[in-house]
Amino acid sequence: MPYQFDLLIRGAMLLDGSGRPGWQADLAVAAGKIVAIGDLSAPDVRAATELNAHGLVLAPGFIDVHTHDDLEVLRNPQLLAKLSQGVTTVITGNCGISAAPVTLRSAIVPDPMNLLGQSADFSYPAFADYAVAVDAAQPAVNVAALVGHTALRASTMDRLDRAATPAEINQMRAMLEVALAQGALGLSSGLAYHNASQAPAAELLALAAPLSAAGAIYTTHLRTEFDGILDALTEAADLGEALQVPVVVSHLKCAGVANWGRSTEILDFFAARRQQQALSCDCYPYSASSSTLDLAQVTGDFDIFITWSEPEPTMAGRLLADIAADWHCSLVEAASRLMPAGAVYHGMNEADVQRFLQAPFSMMGSDGLPCDPQPHPRLWGAFPRVLGHYCRDLQLFGLPEAVHKMTALSAMNFNLAGRGLLREGYQADLVLFDPALVRDTATFTSPVACAAGIQAVWVNGVLSYQQGAATGVRAGRFLPRLSSNNVQE
């Protein structure tokens, strides 16, 4: 008797990504897609591979909406840090920095684009060049990409410490229009960083004008996440409202001790603006952030952990305060000597983190930095930490909602058609996990560690990870943007 299916997973608890309660059923896959869900126990139902999944949860593969894996998917296409968490799709190009379209005007990579790689790595002057490179690399996960505002500035402007001229804005807008036609998801900005901070709201508004007609989105690392966060949120929301485009606020947080406790106020802002426009956010499940070392964020109010330093590489893995003590200088002087460098800032309050994670419109994004020699543990642990620590242990939300935040909600907001749900006809991006055992094992001192409890991961129907190891078969692909009208509900 011929096989009807390529894969048959029997008896799992299905959490379909919609947020509704799970149910026990069988699921069948053929030609990379989900083709049947239900009772498939009849004796004449056969598959090339059958798996007994009783006691385990089967969910859509997780979608990491906030990554800086732009060049990592090319350098290390196995992408074990993400695959081992159950992530099957990564969205790159966040915080205003992207691998494409980029033609650097200098051998010095402007901050924070240096988070992605060295100058020689930026070899994709057209967005289509990057898409072709991704497919040629055959990464283990799917890749969809935004275009970075700072990347466009670095490709067109002689200096980044000023506003763009009308001619430069027109040039950037033309680059964005071509990238959108070639499948970019939308535009991202990183206005908190020095090389974008001098861009006024008018520059962003003029540049982002093509997003609406393309059915694309705008994501933003706010101009500030500190005292002026409400003004920064207003700026972002106003842009979206003016252009009638969805806005995603990146890694929403209350940064700095003076702002601890303001999460309720910020969520009230979201509630009000969401009455009239599409406004959402992504979060990571930690009370520490990670980025380049920034003098404006240097403080003695909380620990700052150095992850890398170009002039002082031996200082990686140490606290800034300890380095300053050894050098008999101030924190700012020590930071200046270390730069360019990377840092983890322990500058958030756990109660605020939990409120943002609970918001019904918040998605999960790791914001991991794969180039860091001592990365923030979110690179390897964000998604199992939500499932284990926040869902099972703290009961911040139920498991169906946790899975929804990492799957269907993300697919809907980023227009990833045919993904994010367990539905017949959808791509077979799947993760099978043990709800009693799943947890993050990556820590700040030992950040490179696979999650516990992730039993198996399929990408486009191909078994890619099982029992703590990659299978070595890579089945990811580049995902171009589709019109929002084409997204399956």
Helices and strands as residue ranges (DSSP letters): E 5-14, E 23-30, E 33-38, E 47-52, E 57-60, E 62-64, H 72-75, H 80-83, E 87-92, G 113-115, G 119-121, H 127-137, E 142-145, E 147-148, H 149-156, H 166-181, E 186-190, H 194-197, H 201-207, H 211-214, E 217-221, H 229-243, E 247-249, G 257-259, H 263-273, E 279-283, E 289-292, G 295-297, E 304-309, G 313-315, E 318-319, H 320-327, H 331-338, E 341-345, H 350-358, E 362-364, H 378-385, I 386-393, H 399-406, H 408-413, E 430-433, E 454-459, E 462-466, E 469-470, G 484-486
